[in-house]
Amino acid sequence: MKKYFFYNLVFLSIMAFTTINSQWAKTSKAGNGSVNAIISYGQNVFVGTQNGGVYVSRDNGAAWSEANNGMSGSFIEAVDLLYTGGKLFAAIKYGGVYVSSDDGASWQASSIGLPGDQFENQLAGDGNHIFFATDKGVFHSSDAGANWSAINSGLTDLDVRSIYINGQNLLCGTYNNGVFKTTLGSFNWTSANSGIPSPWHVLRFAGNDSKIFAGTSGAGVYVSNDGGQSWTTAGGNAAGHVIADIEMNGNSLFCAIGSGDGGVLYSPDFGASWVIKNEGFSDYPYSAALGSNQTTVFAGLNGGGEIWKRSLNDFVTGIEDDENGFPVTYSLNQNYPNPFSKGSGGNPSTVISYQLPENAFVSLKVYDILGAEVTELVNKEQAAGKYHVNFSADSKLAAGVYFYRLQAGNFVQTRKLMLLN
């Protein structure tokens, strides 16, 4: 009886501790203005702020320091951040684009071809190809930001708030005329608004090759299952909000709510269900930006330079397993670590994980950015369960962006990985 009482006491203590600590916690401040963007890679977490430019944390958000060396102007507002091709890009309000090749230690202006009076909104890119959404339309660089040119043919609303690469397609969200779509290379935009209510304020995108999510200003989250041609509301808790940002981590989705009670909207199952996760926030925490890494989710609030963080484990709900611990859905997870390095002192390999709810013939392949097959990691029948596959970087494999694609029965999903020198 005493042993039983002791075990229950320990269990209740653990549950109480988990309940108290499973919430958002405020980090030290990064400046005094709104947080516009958050990005995390390696050991770095960068934030773009309203009046302090770029801040960086090297200790997962415990402390922040300015990282504006090389940027000009007494008032620097960093609107968005992008990491691709081993370089960090920053969009500066009315200041164009800056690029850093040393993890934010120094910056160089990279704005040749931009009009100079544009209002910067969002960056997107794969390797050398960078796309830039502004209030003067969309600009493209094919040389890692060295030179820019406008790609606005067919675009009837130049106030472009968001930009998103989906395979060989490019989507942009405008403030007044919704979604436009073009194929990479042709750059001839056509409207893709079927199902999105007017007025079509589209602020952010996220997704993969099978499903795309769009965050709107006031109508909540919309979903497309056909590459952005048509849209339906996500419904439930995802409806009726201003969605300022969308962050994807594996099959988990996080949305920054900039209206009502604010906070963070969370989906554990890639949009099938949605819950509000505001435990620990102060009153009316209007969220402006989100970011995440392998352990932590970060939320930047609208005003005051406040950055909050929460363990990614707090969001695990067990929804993907049945009562016997077996998966009930197919999924392909983000590789870890990502990026990974083949250089001296780096990790020459990364782990790709996936799960199967039933027996299936499985193909797992890695492709380069041009679509050429690099290697086949799995090609066989597998039983239902969870799998982890090691991908080692061959010495001849060039640094850059690669894609890995899982096909299991009718399920197909592709994710991106990055290899550094």
DODREN-11216 format. One record per residue (C-alpha): residue number from 1; chain; z, y, x. Coordinates in pm, 1 decimal. Last residue first. Example, Ala and Ser with C-alpha at 12.3 -4.5 7.8 and 13.67 -1.06 7.14 Angstrom:
2
(2, A, (714.0, -106.0, 1367.0))
(1, A, (780.0, -450.0, 1230.0))
This chain:
421
(421, A, (-4677.1, 2255.0, 3032.9))
(420, A, (-4610.6, 2273.6, 2659.3))
(419, A, (-4717.5, 2033.4, 2383.9))
(418, A, (-4702.1, 2149.9, 2021.9))
(417, A, (-4688.5, 1941.8, 1708.2))
(416, A, (-4852.3, 1986.3, 1367.8))
(415, A, (-4812.6, 1767.4, 1061.6))
(414, A, (-5047.4, 1563.9, 843.8))
(413, A, (-4974.2, 1361.3, 530.7))
(412, A, (-5165.9, 1088.2, 347.6))
(411, A, (-5028.2, 850.5, 83.5))
(410, A, (-5283.7, 624.1, -82.8))
(409, A, (-5175.4, 318.2, 117.7))
(408, A, (-4991.1, 457.2, 418.6))
(407, A, (-5182.6, 723.4, 611.6))
(406, A, (-4985.6, 932.3, 860.3))
(405, A, (-5157.1, 1209.0, 1056.2))
(404, A, (-5042.5, 1378.3, 1375.9))
(403, A, (-5185.6, 1714.4, 1476.8))
(402, A, (-5204.4, 1878.7, 1819.6))
(401, A, (-5153.4, 2233.4, 1947.6))
(400, A, (-5167.3, 2307.4, 2319.7))
(399, A, (-5098.3, 2176.4, 2667.3))
(398, A, (-5371.5, 1950.5, 2800.1))
(397, A, (-5330.5, 1571.6, 2805.4))
(396, A, (-5425.2, 1430.2, 3145.3))
(395, A, (-5063.1, 1348.9, 3238.4))
(394, A, (-5031.0, 1155.1, 2911.9))
(393, A, (-4774.4, 1296.4, 2673.0))
(392, A, (-4561.4, 1020.8, 2525.6))
(391, A, (-4537.5, 969.3, 2148.9))
(390, A, (-4239.4, 756.3, 2044.5))
(389, A, (-4237.4, 612.8, 1692.6))
(388, A, (-3940.1, 608.1, 1453.5))
(387, A, (-3955.2, 413.6, 1127.4))
(386, A, (-3764.0, 407.9, 799.3))
(385, A, (-3808.8, 128.1, 546.7))
(384, A, (-4053.5, -59.2, 326.0))
(383, A, (-4241.0, -327.0, 523.2))
(382, A, (-4526.6, -249.9, 759.2))
(381, A, (-4890.5, -359.6, 781.1))
(380, A, (-5062.0, -242.7, 1098.6))
(379, A, (-5220.5, 43.7, 1291.4))
(378, A, (-4952.9, 260.7, 1453.3))
(377, A, (-4968.1, 503.0, 1748.7))
(376, A, (-5341.9, 570.7, 1760.2))
(375, A, (-5434.4, 817.4, 2031.3))
(374, A, (-5619.6, 1142.6, 2097.2))
(373, A, (-5862.3, 1143.2, 1802.9))
(372, A, (-6091.2, 1447.3, 1801.4))
(371, A, (-6020.8, 1695.6, 1521.6))
(370, A, (-6087.2, 2013.8, 1719.8))
(369, A, (-5713.5, 2093.1, 1745.8))
(368, A, (-5644.7, 1754.2, 1903.3))
(367, A, (-5563.2, 1447.7, 1696.8))
(366, A, (-5272.2, 1200.5, 1688.8))
(365, A, (-5287.1, 890.4, 1471.0))
(364, A, (-5049.2, 693.7, 1248.1))
(363, A, (-5210.1, 425.1, 1030.3))
(362, A, (-4989.9, 215.6, 803.8))
(361, A, (-5080.5, -74.1, 573.4))
(360, A, (-4811.7, -65.1, 309.3))
(359, A, (-4494.1, -239.6, 192.6))
(358, A, (-4287.8, -10.0, -28.7))
(357, A, (-4076.4, 309.6, -15.9))
(356, A, (-4210.2, 394.8, 332.9))
(355, A, (-4046.1, 635.7, 575.9))
(354, A, (-4158.3, 845.4, 870.0))
(353, A, (-4035.7, 955.9, 1211.9))
(352, A, (-4227.8, 1093.1, 1510.7))
(351, A, (-4032.3, 1110.5, 1837.3))
(350, A, (-4137.3, 1328.5, 2130.5))
(349, A, (-4220.3, 1252.1, 2492.9))
(348, A, (-4253.4, 1419.4, 2831.7))
(347, A, (-3919.8, 1604.9, 2799.9))
(346, A, (-3920.5, 1886.5, 3050.6))
(345, A, (-3765.1, 1907.6, 3396.8))
(344, A, (-4103.5, 1937.5, 3558.6))
(343, A, (-4368.2, 1978.6, 3295.0))
(342, A, (-4463.6, 1744.5, 3010.0))
(341, A, (-4293.0, 1963.5, 2753.5))
(340, A, (-4199.2, 1927.7, 2389.7))
(339, A, (-4236.1, 2185.6, 2111.1))
(338, A, (-4098.8, 2023.8, 1904.7))
(337, A, (-3827.7, 1774.9, 1993.4))
(336, A, (-3844.6, 1604.3, 1755.4))
(335, A, (-4146.7, 1544.1, 1532.4))
(334, A, (-4145.8, 1688.7, 1182.0))
(333, A, (-4103.9, 1415.3, 924.3))
(332, A, (-4364.7, 1212.6, 736.8))
(331, A, (-4255.6, 1109.0, 389.0))
(330, A, (-4315.2, 838.9, 129.3))
(329, A, (-4058.4, 825.6, -149.3))
(328, A, (-3781.5, 590.1, -268.7))
(327, A, (-3646.2, 510.3, 76.6))
(326, A, (-3401.0, 216.0, 100.1))
(325, A, (-3024.9, 276.0, 136.9))
(324, A, (-2920.5, 16.1, -122.4))
(323, A, (-2833.2, 277.7, -385.7))
(322, A, (-3177.9, 435.3, -347.4))
(321, A, (-3273.8, 671.4, -68.2))
(320, A, (-3471.2, 997.3, -74.4))
(319, A, (-3217.2, 1187.6, -285.8))
(318, A, (-2946.8, 1146.4, -22.3))
(317, A, (-2849.5, 1511.0, -59.4))
(316, A, (-2888.8, 1651.6, 290.1))
(315, A, (-2853.0, 2029.7, 267.7))
(314, A, (-2527.4, 2052.7, 460.4))
(313, A, (-2691.7, 1855.1, 742.5))
(312, A, (-2913.1, 2155.7, 814.6))
(311, A, (-2600.8, 2339.5, 921.3))
(310, A, (-2581.9, 2694.1, 787.2))
(309, A, (-2660.5, 3034.8, 929.6))
(308, A, (-2632.9, 3396.6, 828.9))
(307, A, (-2797.0, 3699.4, 984.3))
(306, A, (-2691.0, 4045.6, 873.0))
(305, A, (-2882.5, 4341.3, 1014.9))
(304, A, (-2732.9, 4570.4, 750.8))
(303, A, (-3005.6, 4547.9, 489.4))
(302, A, (-3213.1, 4276.6, 323.4))
(301, A, (-3049.6, 3961.1, 453.6))
(300, A, (-3171.5, 3724.5, 722.3))
(299, A, (-3114.4, 3354.3, 659.0))
(298, A, (-3098.2, 3088.4, 931.6))
(297, A, (-3106.5, 2709.6, 880.6))
(296, A, (-2960.4, 2494.2, 1158.7))
(295, A, (-2988.4, 2160.1, 1337.3))
(294, A, (-3353.9, 2078.1, 1412.5))
(293, A, (-3468.1, 2439.3, 1377.5))
(292, A, (-3481.3, 2685.4, 1091.8))
(291, A, (-3600.7, 3025.3, 977.8))
(290, A, (-3567.0, 3245.8, 671.3))
(289, A, (-3636.9, 3610.3, 588.2))
(288, A, (-3564.5, 3876.3, 325.4))
(287, A, (-3267.6, 3743.8, 130.7))
(286, A, (-3088.9, 3958.7, -126.1))
(285, A, (-2723.9, 3858.0, -89.8))
(284, A, (-2585.6, 3975.1, -424.6))
(283, A, (-2215.7, 3927.1, -346.9))
(282, A, (-2119.2, 3774.5, -10.3))
(281, A, (-2262.6, 3437.6, 86.1))
(280, A, (-2034.2, 3137.6, 140.2))
(279, A, (-2202.9, 2898.7, -103.7))
(278, A, (-2545.6, 3039.3, -197.2))
(277, A, (-2754.6, 2722.9, -231.1))
(276, A, (-2959.8, 2758.6, -552.9))
(275, A, (-3122.6, 2428.0, -651.2))
(274, A, (-3482.4, 2308.8, -685.8))
(273, A, (-3649.2, 1978.2, -775.6))
(272, A, (-3988.4, 1814.7, -710.5))
(271, A, (-4082.9, 2086.4, -459.4))
(270, A, (-4088.8, 1893.9, -135.7))
(269, A, (-3790.6, 1671.5, -212.5))
(268, A, (-3480.4, 1857.3, -92.4))
(267, A, (-3578.0, 2188.4, -259.0))
(266, A, (-3362.0, 2491.2, -182.5))
(265, A, (-3346.1, 2847.5, -317.1))
(264, A, (-3154.0, 3086.6, -93.1))
(263, A, (-2964.0, 3403.3, -177.6))
(262, A, (-3034.9, 3672.8, -432.2))
(261, A, (-2825.0, 3733.0, -744.7))
(260, A, (-3125.4, 3882.3, -922.7))
(259, A, (-3404.4, 3955.9, -672.3))
(258, A, (-3508.1, 3897.5, -311.4))
(257, A, (-3470.2, 3519.5, -304.8))
(256, A, (-3555.0, 3360.2, 30.9))
(255, A, (-3702.7, 3014.9, -28.5))
(254, A, (-3609.9, 2696.2, 158.3))
(253, A, (-3818.0, 2378.7, 139.0))
(252, A, (-3712.7, 2037.3, 267.2))
(251, A, (-3967.3, 1760.7, 328.1))
(250, A, (-3956.6, 1821.0, 703.4))
(249, A, (-3838.1, 2179.3, 751.5))
(248, A, (-4038.1, 2434.3, 549.9))
(247, A, (-3940.1, 2801.8, 525.4))
(246, A, (-4062.4, 3031.0, 246.3))
(245, A, (-4012.5, 3408.8, 243.5))
(244, A, (-3968.1, 3704.6, 6.3))
(243, A, (-3975.6, 3505.5, -318.2))
(242, A, (-3902.7, 3752.0, -599.9))
(241, A, (-3769.4, 3522.6, -867.6))
(240, A, (-3876.3, 3415.4, -1217.9))
(239, A, (-3919.8, 3041.6, -1165.6))
(238, A, (-3784.6, 2820.5, -884.6))
(237, A, (-3468.8, 2726.5, -1075.8))
(236, A, (-3680.1, 2535.5, -1326.5))
(235, A, (-4055.4, 2584.2, -1293.3))
(234, A, (-4275.8, 2512.9, -989.8))
(233, A, (-4543.4, 2711.8, -1170.3))
(232, A, (-4896.8, 2577.6, -1153.6))
(231, A, (-5185.3, 2677.2, -926.5))
(230, A, (-5557.8, 2617.7, -882.4))
(229, A, (-5797.4, 2641.9, -587.4))
(228, A, (-5527.9, 2646.6, -319.2))
(227, A, (-5596.6, 2318.9, -140.7))
(226, A, (-5601.8, 2106.3, -455.0))
(225, A, (-5233.8, 2032.6, -524.0))
(224, A, (-5128.3, 2396.9, -562.7))
(223, A, (-4774.0, 2508.8, -639.9))
(222, A, (-4623.3, 2836.9, -760.0))
(221, A, (-4278.1, 2970.4, -674.2))
(220, A, (-4109.8, 3263.9, -849.5))
(219, A, (-4283.5, 3498.0, -1093.2))
(218, A, (-4123.9, 3823.2, -970.1))
(217, A, (-4300.7, 3893.9, -642.8))
(216, A, (-4465.1, 3560.5, -567.5))
(215, A, (-4401.7, 3275.9, -324.1))
(214, A, (-4690.5, 3031.5, -293.7))
(213, A, (-4647.5, 2660.8, -219.0))
(212, A, (-4927.3, 2436.3, -93.1))
(211, A, (-4951.5, 2058.4, -136.9))
(210, A, (-5154.8, 1776.1, 21.2))
(209, A, (-5262.1, 1922.4, 356.2))
(208, A, (-4923.2, 2083.1, 416.9))
(207, A, (-4706.0, 2355.5, 268.8))
(206, A, (-4598.2, 2717.8, 300.7))
(205, A, (-4720.0, 3052.4, 163.5))
(204, A, (-4570.4, 3402.0, 123.5))
(203, A, (-4593.4, 3733.5, -67.0))
(202, A, (-4833.7, 3681.4, -357.8))
(201, A, (-4828.3, 3969.4, -610.9))
(200, A, (-5075.6, 3857.4, -878.3))
(199, A, (-5009.4, 4088.5, -1168.7))
(198, A, (-5110.8, 3873.0, -1349.1))
(197, A, (-5006.0, 3508.5, -1376.2))
(196, A, (-5120.1, 3244.5, -1123.4))
(195, A, (-5295.3, 2953.2, -1295.0))
(194, A, (-5641.2, 2997.6, -1141.2))
(193, A, (-5608.3, 3264.1, -875.1))
(192, A, (-5842.8, 3146.4, -599.7))
(191, A, (-6074.3, 3448.7, -545.8))
(190, A, (-6344.6, 3408.7, -280.8))
(189, A, (-6342.2, 3526.2, 81.5))
(188, A, (-6632.6, 3489.9, 323.5))
(187, A, (-6482.8, 3417.0, 664.9))
(186, A, (-6740.6, 3150.4, 758.0))
(185, A, (-6556.5, 3022.8, 1065.6))
(184, A, (-6247.1, 2891.0, 894.3))
(183, A, (-6321.7, 2835.8, 527.8))
(182, A, (-6219.0, 3107.7, 285.7))
(181, A, (-5958.8, 3160.7, 12.6))
(180, A, (-5817.5, 3454.6, -179.2))
(179, A, (-5489.2, 3456.9, -368.3))
(178, A, (-5352.1, 3730.2, -593.0))
(177, A, (-5528.1, 4054.4, -682.2))
(176, A, (-5259.9, 4323.2, -659.5))
(175, A, (-5039.7, 4248.0, -359.4))
(174, A, (-5271.7, 4011.4, -179.0))
(173, A, (-5206.8, 3656.7, -62.4))
(172, A, (-5438.2, 3509.3, 199.1))
(171, A, (-5564.0, 3155.1, 239.6))
(170, A, (-5757.8, 3006.6, 531.6))
(169, A, (-5924.9, 2668.7, 512.9))
(168, A, (-6007.1, 2410.2, 779.7))
(167, A, (-5659.5, 2258.8, 760.4))
(166, A, (-5445.8, 2502.3, 562.0))
(165, A, (-5390.3, 2823.5, 759.7))
(164, A, (-5182.0, 3085.6, 576.3))
(163, A, (-5182.7, 3465.7, 550.2))
(162, A, (-4951.5, 3690.7, 351.4))
(161, A, (-4925.5, 4051.2, 228.4))
(160, A, (-5289.5, 4161.0, 218.0))
(159, A, (-5345.8, 4509.0, 73.7))
(158, A, (-5723.2, 4488.5, 122.5))
(157, A, (-5792.1, 4381.0, -235.8))
(156, A, (-6154.5, 4290.3, -312.4))
(155, A, (-6196.4, 4051.6, -17.5))
(154, A, (-6555.4, 3927.0, -28.2))
(153, A, (-6616.9, 4003.2, 341.6))
(152, A, (-6287.1, 4115.0, 494.4))
(151, A, (-6287.2, 3956.4, 840.0))
(150, A, (-6192.0, 4255.1, 1060.8))
(149, A, (-6205.2, 4209.7, 1440.0))
(148, A, (-5934.6, 4174.9, 1703.7))
(147, A, (-5925.9, 4143.7, 2083.2))
(146, A, (-5663.8, 4015.7, 2329.0))
(145, A, (-5469.5, 3838.9, 2053.4))
(144, A, (-5501.6, 3480.1, 2172.7))
(143, A, (-5877.9, 3499.6, 2231.7))
(142, A, (-6028.4, 3424.2, 1890.0))
(141, A, (-5855.7, 3716.5, 1719.7))
(140, A, (-5894.3, 3774.4, 1346.9))
(139, A, (-5803.7, 4067.8, 1120.8))
(138, A, (-5731.6, 4057.7, 748.4))
(137, A, (-5728.4, 4362.6, 519.7))
(136, A, (-5632.0, 4724.6, 581.3))
(135, A, (-5284.4, 4676.6, 431.8))
(134, A, (-5233.2, 4408.6, 696.4))
(133, A, (-5255.0, 4029.7, 738.2))
(132, A, (-5324.9, 3914.3, 1096.4))
(131, A, (-5493.2, 3590.7, 1196.5))
(130, A, (-5468.0, 3432.7, 1541.7))
(129, A, (-5705.1, 3175.4, 1694.6))
(128, A, (-5608.3, 3098.8, 2055.1))
(127, A, (-5358.3, 2825.5, 1965.6))
(126, A, (-5326.1, 2792.3, 1589.9))
(125, A, (-5231.7, 3112.8, 1413.8))
(124, A, (-5063.8, 3311.9, 1140.7))
(123, A, (-4927.4, 3667.9, 1142.1))
(122, A, (-4783.8, 3870.3, 854.1))
(121, A, (-4745.6, 4221.9, 710.9))
(120, A, (-4849.7, 4506.8, 942.2))
(119, A, (-4925.3, 4844.8, 790.9))
(118, A, (-5246.9, 4964.3, 952.3))
(117, A, (-5289.2, 5304.1, 1115.0))
(116, A, (-5421.4, 5179.1, 1448.8))
(115, A, (-5755.0, 5040.1, 1327.0))
(114, A, (-5712.6, 4710.3, 1516.7))
(113, A, (-5992.3, 4631.2, 1763.1))
(112, A, (-5773.9, 4615.8, 2074.3))
(111, A, (-5413.6, 4559.0, 1960.9))
(110, A, (-5238.7, 4340.0, 2218.5))
(109, A, (-4960.3, 4551.7, 2367.5))
(108, A, (-4760.7, 4361.3, 2632.3))
(107, A, (-4404.7, 4234.0, 2595.3))
(106, A, (-4126.6, 4125.0, 2830.5))
(105, A, (-3829.6, 3882.9, 2824.5))
(104, A, (-3941.5, 3761.2, 2480.8))
(103, A, (-3997.0, 3396.0, 2567.8))
(102, A, (-4198.1, 3466.5, 2884.2))
(101, A, (-4558.3, 3490.8, 2760.2))
(100, A, (-4489.3, 3777.7, 2520.1))
(99, A, (-4744.9, 3938.6, 2289.7))
(98, A, (-4739.9, 4268.3, 2101.5))
(97, A, (-4937.7, 4348.5, 1787.1))
(96, A, (-5001.8, 4679.3, 1615.9))
(95, A, (-4759.2, 4969.6, 1613.2))
(94, A, (-4771.6, 5093.5, 1254.1))
(93, A, (-4495.0, 4841.3, 1181.2))
(92, A, (-4479.5, 4600.9, 1476.8))
(91, A, (-4624.9, 4249.7, 1450.8))
(90, A, (-4471.6, 4032.1, 1722.6))
(89, A, (-4641.4, 3741.0, 1899.0))
(88, A, (-4475.4, 3473.3, 2114.2))
(87, A, (-4696.5, 3267.1, 2341.7))
(86, A, (-4711.5, 2896.6, 2429.4))
(85, A, (-5021.9, 2845.2, 2216.3))
(84, A, (-4835.8, 2955.2, 1904.9))
(83, A, (-4514.2, 3137.8, 1820.0))
(82, A, (-4538.1, 3399.6, 1545.4))
(81, A, (-4311.7, 3690.3, 1449.5))
(80, A, (-4328.9, 3939.6, 1162.2))
(79, A, (-4234.1, 4294.6, 1065.1))
(78, A, (-4072.6, 4413.8, 1388.5))
(77, A, (-3972.0, 4774.6, 1327.3))
(76, A, (-3949.7, 4981.6, 1643.2))
(75, A, (-3828.3, 5343.0, 1625.7))
(74, A, (-3819.5, 5516.4, 1963.9))
(73, A, (-4169.9, 5403.5, 2050.1))
(72, A, (-4325.0, 5162.8, 2299.5))
(71, A, (-4263.9, 4790.2, 2347.5))
(70, A, (-4245.9, 4669.3, 2708.1))
(69, A, (-3889.6, 4533.8, 2693.8))
(68, A, (-3798.4, 4489.5, 2326.0))
(67, A, (-3567.4, 4186.2, 2336.1))
(66, A, (-3237.0, 4318.1, 2202.3))
(65, A, (-2940.4, 4079.6, 2215.7))
(64, A, (-2785.1, 3838.5, 1966.2))
(63, A, (-2478.2, 3611.5, 1982.3))
(62, A, (-2373.9, 3286.5, 1809.7))
(61, A, (-2720.6, 3237.6, 1660.8))
(60, A, (-2827.5, 2911.5, 1818.3))
(59, A, (-2712.8, 2998.3, 2170.8))
(58, A, (-3017.6, 3171.8, 2322.2))
(57, A, (-3025.7, 3439.8, 2051.6))
(56, A, (-3302.9, 3697.5, 2046.0))
(55, A, (-3354.5, 4037.1, 1883.6))
(54, A, (-3687.3, 4208.0, 1818.3))
(53, A, (-3727.7, 4564.3, 1695.5))
(52, A, (-3405.3, 4747.5, 1619.4))
(51, A, (-3495.6, 4947.6, 1309.4))
(50, A, (-3619.7, 4698.8, 1053.1))
(49, A, (-3556.0, 4374.1, 1237.0))
(48, A, (-3761.5, 4084.6, 1372.6))
(47, A, (-3549.3, 3783.3, 1459.4))
(46, A, (-3586.8, 3533.7, 1743.4))
(45, A, (-3402.5, 3202.7, 1788.5))
(44, A, (-3455.3, 3032.7, 2124.1))
(43, A, (-3343.9, 2694.5, 2257.4))
(42, A, (-3685.2, 2537.8, 2192.4))
(41, A, (-3842.1, 2718.0, 1899.0))
(40, A, (-3696.6, 2934.4, 1623.5))
(39, A, (-3853.1, 3211.8, 1414.7))
(38, A, (-3694.8, 3468.6, 1185.8))
(37, A, (-3864.4, 3766.0, 1018.2))
(36, A, (-3785.0, 4089.8, 834.5))
(35, A, (-3409.2, 4131.0, 886.2))
(34, A, (-3306.5, 4456.5, 721.2))
(33, A, (-3151.8, 4732.3, 928.0))
(32, A, (-2836.5, 4765.8, 1138.8))
(31, A, (-2916.0, 4577.8, 1458.4))
(30, A, (-2872.5, 4201.2, 1500.4))
(29, A, (-2524.3, 4131.6, 1365.5))
(28, A, (-2292.6, 3851.6, 1482.6))
(27, A, (-2328.6, 3539.4, 1271.3))
(26, A, (-2223.2, 3509.2, 905.2))
(25, A, (-2147.4, 3160.4, 776.2))
(24, A, (-2323.4, 2984.9, 487.3))
(23, A, (-2146.8, 2690.2, 331.4))
(22, A, (-2045.1, 2329.1, 385.4))
(21, A, (-1727.6, 2423.7, 574.3))
(20, A, (-1477.7, 2423.8, 287.0))
(19, A, (-1628.7, 2125.1, 107.8))
(18, A, (-1659.3, 1924.9, 429.2))
(17, A, (-1296.5, 1989.6, 521.7))
(16, A, (-1181.9, 1887.2, 174.8))
(15, A, (-1391.5, 1571.2, 189.2))
(14, A, (-1250.8, 1481.5, 531.7))
(13, A, (-896.4, 1538.4, 409.5))
(12, A, (-963.1, 1330.8, 98.6))
(11, A, (-1087.8, 1041.2, 311.7))
(10, A, (-792.4, 1063.3, 550.8))
(9, A, (-547.1, 1063.5, 259.1))
(8, A, (-729.4, 772.5, 98.0))
(7, A, (-706.1, 572.2, 419.8))
(6, A, (-333.4, 650.7, 451.8))
(5, A, (-257.1, 553.8, 91.2))
(4, A, (-434.1, 219.5, 135.1))
(3, A, (-241.4, 156.0, 459.3))
(2, A, (86.2, 239.8, 284.2))
(1, A, (0.0, 0.0, 0.0))
